[in-house]
């Protein structure tokens, strides 16, 4: 099952593993269709459409997907309390993670720090 967003989706653990192997820079927003998550999906869509980050693959993943456990249980996310869990991978390794609502500017700061 996928989230009804305009983003590309991660539907399974094997798909996430493939992305981690094939994409140098990956941002995954793991959430639901709730008030803290929807704005983050919107910011991601806007960033994709801006064309300013062509080196980054932007994806969403349903938080309740059993395969999302790899994100939910990651040491960088273990203490998180709010959705979404937004994670950033560089060369297959999680380099940063945030919880809860993030502004577009906060996301851009992270993208520029780790992926430019």
Backbone as numpy.savetxt, mean C-alpha at the origin, in Angstrom:
# Nx Ny Nz CAx CAy CAz Cx Cy Cz
-11.24 -11.85 -3.38 -12.08 -10.66 -3.38 -11.19 -9.40 -3.38
-11.61 -8.42 -4.16 -10.86 -7.17 -4.26 -11.69 -6.01 -3.74
-11.00 -4.94 -3.39 -11.67 -3.71 -2.99 -12.23 -3.01 -4.23
-13.40 -2.37 -4.12 -13.96 -1.66 -5.27 -13.36 -0.26 -5.41
-12.08 -0.21 -5.74 -11.38 1.06 -5.96 -10.93 1.13 -7.41
-10.41 2.29 -7.79 -9.88 2.46 -9.14 -8.41 2.09 -9.23
-7.87 1.54 -8.17 -6.46 1.14 -8.15 -6.31 -0.29 -8.65
-5.09 -0.65 -8.99 -4.78 -2.05 -9.25 -4.79 -2.76 -7.90
-5.16 -4.04 -7.94 -5.35 -4.79 -6.70 -4.29 -5.88 -6.51
-4.08 -6.25 -5.26 -3.36 -7.46 -4.92 -4.43 -8.42 -4.40
-4.63 -9.54 -5.09 -5.72 -10.46 -4.75 -5.28 -11.64 -3.91
-3.96 -11.91 -3.90 -3.50 -13.12 -3.22 -2.05 -12.97 -2.75
-1.67 -13.86 -1.87 -0.29 -13.90 -1.40 0.69 -14.16 -2.54
0.42 -15.16 -3.40 1.33 -15.40 -4.52 1.47 -14.18 -5.43
0.37 -13.45 -5.64 0.45 -12.24 -6.46 1.35 -11.20 -5.80
1.23 -11.03 -4.47 2.10 -10.10 -3.75 3.55 -10.53 -3.86
3.82 -11.82 -3.71 5.19 -12.32 -3.84 5.76 -12.02 -5.22
4.95 -12.20 -6.26 5.39 -11.91 -7.63 5.72 -10.43 -7.78
4.84 -9.57 -7.26 5.08 -8.12 -7.33 6.38 -7.75 -6.61
6.61 -8.35 -5.46 7.82 -8.05 -4.69 9.07 -8.47 -5.44
8.98 -9.52 -6.24 10.13 -9.96 -7.02 10.33 -9.12 -8.28
9.21 -8.67 -8.88 9.28 -8.00 -10.18 9.34 -6.48 -10.12
8.86 -5.90 -9.05 8.79 -4.44 -8.95 9.77 -3.93 -7.89
10.61 -3.01 -8.29 11.60 -2.46 -7.35 10.93 -1.66 -6.24
9.90 -0.87 -6.59 9.23 0.02 -5.64 7.74 -0.28 -5.64
7.21 -0.62 -4.48 5.82 -1.02 -4.37 5.20 -0.39 -3.13
4.02 0.22 -3.32 3.22 0.74 -2.22 1.91 -0.05 -2.20
1.57 -0.61 -1.05 0.32 -1.36 -0.92 -0.47 -0.78 0.24
-1.71 -0.41 -0.04 -2.62 0.07 0.99 -3.56 -1.08 1.31
-3.45 -1.60 2.52 -4.21 -2.76 2.96 -5.32 -2.27 3.88
-6.56 -2.31 3.38 -7.65 -1.74 4.17 -9.00 -2.27 3.77
-10.01 -1.49 4.14 -11.41 -1.78 3.83 -12.00 -0.53 3.17
-13.28 -0.57 2.89 -13.96 0.60 2.32 -14.56 1.41 3.47
-13.69 1.95 4.30 -14.13 2.73 5.46 -13.62 4.15 5.40
-14.03 4.97 6.36 -13.73 6.40 6.33 -12.25 6.76 6.47
-11.44 5.90 7.02 -10.01 6.18 7.15 -9.23 5.67 5.94
-9.80 4.72 5.23 -9.12 4.09 4.09 -9.42 4.79 2.77
-10.67 5.13 2.54 -11.09 5.68 1.25 -10.27 6.90 0.85
-9.98 7.84 1.76 -9.14 8.98 1.35 -7.74 8.57 0.89
-7.17 7.55 1.51 -5.83 7.09 1.11 -5.88 6.51 -0.30
-6.92 5.73 -0.61 -7.06 5.21 -1.98 -7.15 6.37 -2.97
-7.89 7.42 -2.59 -8.02 8.59 -3.45 -6.70 9.29 -3.68
-5.90 9.42 -2.61 -4.58 10.04 -2.75 -3.70 9.19 -3.67
-3.77 7.88 -3.52 -2.97 7.00 -4.36 -3.37 7.14 -5.83
-4.67 7.16 -6.09 -5.15 7.31 -7.47 -4.63 8.62 -8.07
-4.70 9.68 -7.28 -4.24 10.99 -7.74 -2.74 10.95 -8.05
-1.97 10.27 -7.21 -0.53 10.16 -7.42 -0.22 9.35 -8.68
-0.97 8.29 -8.92 -0.79 7.50 -10.13 -1.08 8.38 -11.35
-2.20 9.08 -11.31 -2.61 9.90 -12.45 -1.69 11.09 -12.69
-0.99 11.54 -11.64 -0.09 12.69 -11.80 1.09 12.35 -12.70
1.46 11.07 -12.74 2.62 10.66 -13.54 3.95 11.03 -12.91
3.92 11.56 -11.69 5.16 11.99 -11.03 5.94 10.84 -10.37
5.33 9.67 -10.30 5.99 8.54 -9.64 5.91 7.28 -10.51
6.40 7.35 -11.75 6.27 6.19 -12.64 7.09 4.99 -12.19
8.06 5.21 -11.31 8.91 4.13 -10.83 8.27 3.32 -9.70
7.05 3.72 -9.29 6.38 3.07 -8.15 5.12 2.36 -8.63
4.94 1.14 -8.16 3.72 0.38 -8.41 2.79 0.61 -7.22
1.59 1.13 -7.49 0.59 1.42 -6.45 -0.48 0.34 -6.48
-0.77 -0.26 -5.34 -1.78 -1.32 -5.26 -2.58 -1.20 -3.96
-3.78 -1.79 -3.99 -4.54 -1.96 -2.75 -4.70 -3.44 -2.48
-5.05 -3.76 -1.23 -5.30 -5.15 -0.86 -6.34 -5.16 0.25
-7.29 -6.07 0.15 -8.34 -6.19 1.15 -7.74 -6.67 2.47
-7.96 -5.90 3.52 -7.40 -6.20 4.84 -7.84 -7.58 5.34
-9.08 -7.96 5.03 -9.64 -9.22 5.54 -9.25 -10.44 4.70
-8.51 -10.22 3.64 -8.01 -11.34 2.84 -7.03 -12.13 3.70
-7.22 -13.44 3.84 -6.29 -14.22 4.66 -4.82 -14.04 4.24
-4.58 -13.82 2.94 -3.22 -13.63 2.45 -2.62 -12.29 2.86
-3.46 -11.37 3.35 -2.96 -10.08 3.83 -2.26 -10.22 5.19
-2.29 -11.42 5.75 -1.61 -11.66 7.04 -0.13 -11.32 6.96
0.46 -11.48 5.79 1.88 -11.15 5.62 2.12 -9.66 5.90
1.13 -8.82 5.65 1.22 -7.40 5.98 0.79 -7.18 7.42
-0.37 -7.69 7.80 -0.90 -7.47 9.15 0.05 -7.92 10.25
0.78 -9.00 10.01 1.63 -9.59 11.04 3.10 -9.21 10.91
3.42 -8.37 9.95 4.81 -7.94 9.77 5.26 -7.15 11.01
6.50 -7.29 11.45 6.96 -6.55 12.63 6.74 -5.04 12.55
6.81 -4.46 11.37 6.59 -3.01 11.24 5.12 -2.64 11.44
4.22 -3.62 11.36 2.78 -3.35 11.45 2.13 -3.95 12.69
2.83 -4.79 13.39 2.24 -5.56 14.47 1.51 -4.73 15.51
2.00 -3.54 15.79 1.38 -2.73 16.85 0.34 -1.75 16.31
0.07 -1.78 15.03 -0.89 -0.84 14.44 -2.30 -1.09 14.97
-3.04 0.00 15.15 -4.40 -0.10 15.68 -5.45 0.35 14.67
-5.07 1.22 13.71 -6.06 1.77 12.79 -5.80 1.40 11.36
-6.87 1.31 10.60 -6.76 1.04 9.16 -6.68 2.34 8.40
-6.10 2.31 7.21 -5.44 1.18 6.56 -4.00 1.01 7.04
-3.45 -0.16 6.76 -2.02 -0.39 6.92 -1.42 -0.10 5.54
-0.61 0.92 5.44 0.01 1.26 4.16 1.48 0.91 4.26
1.93 0.07 3.34 3.29 -0.44 3.41 4.05 -0.11 2.13
5.33 0.08 2.29 6.21 0.50 1.20 7.36 -0.48 1.10
7.53 -1.08 -0.08 8.57 -2.07 -0.31 9.61 -1.54 -1.29
10.86 -1.78 -0.99 11.98 -1.46 -1.88 12.76 -2.75 -2.08
12.88 -3.18 -3.34 13.62 -4.40 -3.66 13.16 -5.59 -2.83
11.84 -5.71 -2.67 11.26 -6.86 -1.98 11.23 -6.79 -0.47
11.76 -5.73 0.11 11.79 -5.60 1.57 10.93 -4.41 2.00
10.17 -4.61 3.08 9.37 -3.52 3.61 10.29 -2.50 4.26
10.26 -1.26 3.74 11.14 -0.21 4.25 10.41 0.79 5.13
9.07 0.82 5.01 8.30 1.77 5.83 6.86 1.29 5.89
6.17 1.66 6.95 4.75 1.32 7.10 4.07 2.39 7.94
2.83 2.68 7.57 2.03 3.64 8.34 0.66 3.03 8.61
0.01 3.58 9.61 -1.31 3.14 10.00 -2.24 4.34 10.02
-3.47 4.11 9.64 -4.52 5.12 9.70 -4.42 6.11 8.56
-5.21 7.14 8.64 -5.33 8.13 7.59 -4.02 8.88 7.38
-3.64 9.03 6.12 -2.45 9.79 5.74 -2.88 10.82 4.69
-2.31 12.01 4.77 -2.58 13.02 3.76 -1.75 12.72 2.51
-2.11 13.36 1.43 -1.34 13.20 0.20 0.10 13.67 0.41
0.25 14.75 1.13 1.60 15.28 1.39 2.43 14.30 2.23
1.82 13.67 3.22 2.55 12.68 4.02 2.99 11.51 3.15
2.12 11.07 2.27 2.46 9.96 1.37 3.60 10.37 0.44
3.51 11.56 -0.13 4.57 12.04 -1.03 5.91 12.11 -0.31
5.92 12.55 0.93 7.18 12.61 1.69 7.80 11.23 1.81
6.99 10.24 2.08 7.49 8.86 2.20 8.00 8.38 0.84
7.22 8.60 -0.21 7.63 8.17 -1.55 8.96 8.81 -1.94
9.09 10.10 -1.69 10.33 10.80 -2.04 11.50 10.32 -1.19
11.25 10.00 0.05 12.33 9.54 0.94 12.87 8.17 0.51
11.98 7.26 0.16 12.41 5.89 -0.09 12.56 5.50 -1.57
11.92 6.26 -2.47 11.88 5.80 -3.85 12.45 6.79 -4.87
13.06 7.88 -4.44 13.65 8.80 -5.42 15.13 9.02 -5.13
